[in-house]
Amino acid sequence: MDAWKESSGRAGEPFVMGGGTYARKIPNAVAFGPGQQRDFRIPGLPDGHGNGHCADEAEAAENLKNAVKIYVEALIRVDQWIGKQKENKFL
């Protein structure tokens, strides 16, 4: 959440959604998304088009770039946390 909060400048809380993900099949996995606001006028779609998991699903390039930044920062933080856990086991 810290990676998202710092990137977005917003104060939000994590939430669980009912959609199916690969994380159910992988032990100790978690799926997460960037939780960004969408403006479908940016890619030039009419009202009712571009929503997630639809035939014409779309996302603005700027949102994709921001999502990558959030994912990279989150993965760096997870890696650092795992490293600390391993260090503590050997102390």
URFENPE-V674376 format. One record per residue. N is the residue number from 1. RES is the residue in one small letter. SS is DSSP state (@ for helix, = for strand, . for the rest). PSI is psi as a letter, one per 30 degrees, with the letter a starting at -180 (999 if undefined). D_LAST is the distance of its C-alpha to the last C-alpha in Angstrom with 2 decimals. Layout:
# URFENPE-V674376
n: {N:N}
res: {RES:RES}
ss: {SS:SS}
psi: {PSI:PSI}
d_last: {D_LAST:D_LAST}
This chain:
# URFENPE-V674376
n: {1:2:3:4:5:6:7:8:9:10:11:12:13:14:15:16:17:18:19:20:21:22:23:24:25:26:27:28:29:30:31:32:33:34:35:36:37:38:39:40:41:42:43:44:45:46:47:48:49:50:51:52:53:54:55:56:57:58:59:60:61:62:63:64:65:66:67:68:69:70:71:72:73:74:75:76:77:78:79:80:81:82:83:84:85:86:87:88:89:90:91}
res: {m:d:a:w:k:e:s:s:g:r:a:g:e:p:f:v:m:g:g:g:t:y:a:r:k:i:p:n:a:v:a:f:g:p:g:q:q:r:d:f:r:i:p:g:l:p:d:g:h:g:n:g:h:c:a:d:e:a:e:a:a:e:n:l:k:n:a:v:k:i:y:v:e:a:l:i:r:v:d:q:w:i:g:k:q:k:e:n:k:f:l}
ss: {.:@:@:@:@:@:@:@:.:.:.:.:.:.:.:.:.:.:.:.:.:@:@:@:.:.:.:.:.:.:.:.:.:.:.:.:.:.:.:.:.:.:.:.:.:.:.:.:.:.:.:.:.:.:.:.:.:.:.:.:@:@:@:@:@:@:@:@:@:@:@:@:@:@:@:@:@:@:@:@:@:@:@:@:@:@:@:@:@:.:.}
psi: {e:e:e:e:e:e:e:f:g:l:j:l:k:l:l:k:l:f:l:k:l:f:f:f:f:k:k:g:l:k:k:l:l:f:h:l:k:k:j:f:f:e:g:h:k:l:k:g:l:f:l:k:g:l:e:h:k:l:k:k:e:e:e:e:e:e:e:e:e:e:e:e:e:e:e:e:e:e:e:e:e:e:e:e:e:e:e:f:e:g:999}
d_last: {28.62:27.66:28.65:31.94:32.65:32.19:34.32:37.01:37.21:37.72:36.07:35.81:33.99:32.72:35.12:35.57:38.69:40.45:40.62:39.29:36.53:34.69:31.52:32.97:32.83:29.34:26.39:23.95:26.36:27.99:31.19:32.03:34.85:35.74:38.12:40.70:44.30:46.84:50.24:52.23:54.94:52.76:53.07:56.68:56.55:59.04:58.07:56.57:55.13:51.68:49.65:46.46:46.92:50.63:52.75:52.87:49.32:48.78:46.43:47.11:45.61:44.15:42.26:40.88:39.69:38.03:36.38:34.88:33.44:31.87:30.47:28.98:27.35:26.03:24.59:22.91:21.29:20.24:18.76:16.77:15.59:14.61:12.69:10.67:10.21:9.05:6.48:5.22:5.67:3.80:0.00}
